[in-house]
Amino acid sequence: MGDMKQQLLQWIEEDRDKLIGFYSQFVATPSPNPPGDTRDAVAHISKFLHEHELNFRLVDPEPMFPNVVASFDGDGDGKHLVLNGHIDVFPAADEGWQHGGPWSGAVADGAVWGRGSADMKCGTSTSIFTYMYLHRIKELLKGKLTLTCVSDEETFGPWGARYLVDNLPEVHGDCCLNGEPSSPYSIRFGEKGPWWVSFRIRTRGAHGAYVHAGGSASWAAMAFCNDLKAVEAIDTPAPHNVGQALEEAREETDRAMGKGASDIVQKVTLNIGRMDAGLKVNMVPDECVIEADMRLPVGCEKEQVQKVIDEVLARHPDVEMEEINYTAPSWCDPYGEMVTHLQNNVETLRGFRPTPVISLGGTDARLWRYLGIGAYVYGPSPEGMGQRDEHVPVDDFLHTVKSHVLSAYDYLTNG
Ligand SMILES: [Zn+2]
């Protein structure tokens, strides 16, 4: 490892308390979404940037959801790296937490605890410190580094990264690095696309003893759902070199996302998330509303799935379909330059090479991939994300910081 990279690691070691302090205080500043008011958490970031004399601006098309954007040029032409993380977190119930509740930010048992510690204030803190360290040596870098800390991610809302990517072309760059939870053993280069739809089934209904009198919406719904499982049989081959990467990643995919994940990563899945029918036990329901959550693998077009749904609908004329939300799947090169930098640096730091994988869940990284820009997610373990007692071991946080700092450095010095 070169002298400069040694120096960067030394700074991180010396700043250990400062790093943990910033991260812990960030978690202790609530920013649940909904409602999504991130202004206090943004103030925490702004204060840090001010103290380190780093210029930035707030982009707040909706004042409750400000985004932090900062940028600097290196010495001479080169590539443009964009660091991205979100500030908002899932909501949390106050009860049942160890270490003082969801907004404690407690540093205890070797970890930082609280809602958002994993998703994703670990990763966003990482982006902020990466920006700070590389700014310190900017005359040694080529190209440009941009920091984007966004609001409004948890609900796929319009005021965060979506706003930036649509309205500020200067945040596009050549590559995006994001610290969402991935597990230290994997790098996420793509993600499945959720498609949520509702189906409404109307029938005549009847008195519960008069089942012969009219159709039952609940039975019709169950028959419909069974037929709808046909979407899971759609053939969805992986595009380009993704198939090879997925094959190589089978073991790691199961390790990071649970056994069986590798079997569904390249398949359409169907979850019937809600079924709502009937008014009373002794009535035959005349209406049932189903909400289905389908996840489309990369390379799969919505139209392919719609065609199969249409065939099913043709056999169930009482059923009406309505879209709730659609987010297309996304992917980029599983063997891209940033992957190599992360793998090499993690190998030096920890002795193993993280595997490129596709994620089952969604992140803002997709927005860069939609534009054809490589966007990679490397962060702490996703375990406990969104649950009570969400936490990240301090060592995993520091590992994430080191990996990002060294890989961003390599990217901005690699001709
Ligand atoms: Zn997240």
Boltz pocket constraint, residues with backbone or C-beta under 6 A from the ligand:
constraints:
  - pocket:
      binder: B
      contacts: [[A, 86], [A, 119], [A, 120], [A, 153], [A, 180], [A, 362], [A, 363]]
      max_distance: 6.0
